[in-house]
Amino acid sequence: MKLREILETDKEEILKIYNEYINAEPIEGIDTFEGIRNFEHLSKMNFEDWFQKLQDNKNKDKLPNEFSTQTTYLVVENNEIVGILNARWEKVPVLMLFGGLIGYSIRPKYRGKGYANEMLKLGLDKFKEKGVNEILISCKDFNTASKKVIEKNNGIFERNYYNNDEGYNYLIYIVKI
């Protein structure tokens, strides 16, 4: 399994994956694009504009001050995209409060097959390559699958955070890399 950035040539496969997310059986309390907010923008723009937005997200000069630069990766196993991971590189206030520096999601047809653990490990390796030795990561308190993945990757529970705007309680972890 490996991480790779999205390419313009991925258009057809990205649109196919987007439709899989839209048509997937809902998980109670977890919205369609949980962990991969960038994907929900595909409903509001064409692929080329969306892809350009992903490129802009890597450049601090193209983002508001309160935003972090970020890189969106595809998680690939045997030439098949099994998931998506978003790495947010700066410790901006909202991310350190409850958002976290890594968001991830397993493609609906690959859920429950053990990919998330390795995917998070690969994401942590990206931070390690940049000299980061710990990150904050979070999940909703009822998302037991994500909780297990974070804890399996040495996530140490730090605190709860109740988000009044969303009405959800988040589990906040620190992962030492």
Secondary structure by P-SEA (a helix, b strand, c coil): cccccccccaaaaaaaaaaaaaacccccccccccccccccccccccaaaaaaaaaaaaccccccccbbbbbbbbbbccccccbbbbbbcccccccccccccbbbbccccccccaaaaaaaaaaaaaaaaacccbbbbbccccaaaaaaaaaaaccccccccccccccbbbbbbbbcc
